[in-house]
Amino acid sequence: MERQTEICIVGGGPAGTLLACLLARRGAEVVLIEKQAIPGPSFRGEILNGDGERVLKKHGLLSKIAPEAVLPLIRLEYWENKRVVKTILPDTEEGNVGIHIPQADLLHALLAEAGQYPNFTYMPGTTVRGLLQDRNGRYTGATVRTAQGQDVQIRSSVVVGADGRYSSVRRYAGIPSITEGHGYDLLWARIPAPEGWEPIMCSTIQDGQQLHLFTQARGYVQVGWNIKEDSYKELRKRPFEELTETLIAAFPRLAPSVRQHITSWQDFVLLDIFSSRSERWARPGLVLIGDAAHTMTPTGAFGLNEALCDADVLHEELLTCMESHQSVEEPLERLEQRRRGDVERRQREQLDMETTYARNFNI
Ligand SMILES: Cc1cc2nc3c(=O)[nH]c(=O)nc-3n(C[C@H](O)[C@H](O)[C@H](O)COP(=O)(O)OP(=O)(O)OC[C@H]3O[C@@H](n4cnc5c(N)ncnc54)[C@H](O)[C@@H]3O)c2cc1C
């Protein structure tokens, strides 16, 4: 089977879905391929910072998200052994220290918006299996397998790899990526927030263990434990209560919810931490955005926001050239020129934040 489109986007995470939505609104023919059957079921970065908020507001999209799914966070606190040692309050311009939006809500709002346009096609449950090239080596589309098991060739003027940290598009295009470990991994879990819980973010050192806590919209708290890089397999041989009891010691108010909702290792999600930089973001007819181009660590919650900024800039570049019937090669290159510096600065900032982390606790 074969189909034709202008833009074929692989990966319906925040980067790919926002790009699809912005292009579809302006009349471009877009096919969005997503391997998950239901958008946003995985555990992901979900906190908007000022950059992400600006992008969504600029396009009138923040107001399209269900109000109960948008939670402005009022403080960032650093604790040490149950004592607050530093508090960061919002500056007056932003009015919050971040906004939590469950990824499923963000993606549903973007898909609902894009779905109003007949030039937009969403293919959930579909996996990319290879790329198409013409005889000059220019990328001309992708081969995908649909939810019904059909192989389809999607021919397009541009292929966008928005398929995340383990990008298949990047691999099929043979684009090398430099990966850097950060010496730790993260374990996450999610529990219902206790009655009257304030919308805060918090990092603490409790008995030498680093813990994180993010209040979430819809009444949840996401809790995280820093663990030594590659130590998860060994850790799982021990009782999971060693982790939950440290959490309870740090935040005694969470005790009932932790004991009721974290009852086995199945309740933890592992995020192996690394950052990566693709050697280049564009090839003729193909471009990478979001985590596929540059994987961030969760420090500072930049990953989601950098992905949204990439989509915003790429949509601008593509529309300008499509509307003036120019070749798309230059806009694809321009994305990297406009965004690589900012992203690499953020990655250096993350390393700096990780190495100076202890200073927040005056230790
Ligand atoms: C478990 C986890 C926890 C995270 N926690 C944080 C955090 O706390 N803070 C933070 O800032 N960042 C965090 N991140 C990173 C953050 O979620 C990403 O930076 C952000 O989601 C990047 O958006 P993206 O659209 O580029 O990629 P993604 O969100 O990864 O989206 C990629 C999409 O492509 C799809 N896909 C992948 N392969 C294929 C294929 N072959 N065919 C079709 N579709 C495909 C995937 O299903 C996915 O929907 C986390 C990431 C993970 C994986």
The ligand as an ORCA input file, in Angstrom:
! r2SCAN-3c Opt
* xyz 0 1
  C      10.316      7.453     31.413
  C      10.643      8.904     31.092
  C      10.582      9.877     32.100
  C      10.941     11.196     31.833
  N      10.922     12.095     32.834
  C      11.251     13.396     32.572
  C      11.162     14.388     33.574
  O      10.837     14.112     34.717
  N      11.457     15.677     33.238
  C      11.812     16.031     31.937
  O      12.044     17.208     31.632
  N      11.906     15.116     30.995
  C      11.631     13.818     31.264
  N      11.686     12.909     30.284
  C      12.046     13.394     28.958
  C      10.842     14.065     28.268
  O       9.707     13.274     28.448
  C      11.235     14.234     26.816
  O      12.307     15.156     26.724
  C      10.083     14.730     25.931
  O       8.974     13.876     26.048
  C      10.596     14.778     24.509
  O       9.534     14.836     23.605
  P       9.671     14.140     22.183
  O       8.354     14.355     21.527
  O      10.901     14.573     21.525
  O       9.904     12.577     22.487
  P       8.978     11.521     23.222
  O       8.128     12.159     24.249
  O       9.866     10.414     23.660
  O       8.004     11.006     22.078
  C       8.452     10.134     21.055
  C       7.257      9.380     20.507
  O       7.682      8.570     19.416
  C       7.054      7.304     19.482
  N       7.912      6.340     18.780
  C       9.120      5.873     19.188
  N       9.620      5.017     18.271
  C       8.705      4.953     17.273
  C       8.649      4.219     16.051
  N       9.630      3.397     15.671
  N       7.552      4.380     15.257
  C       6.545      5.220     15.639
  N       6.557      5.930     16.791
  C       7.630      5.803     17.592
  C       6.965      7.037     20.992
  O       5.946      6.102     21.288
  C       6.640      8.432     21.550
  O       5.262      8.682     21.657
  C      11.348     11.575     30.522
  C      11.376     10.610     29.516
  C      11.047      9.283     29.784
  C      11.123      8.261     28.665
*
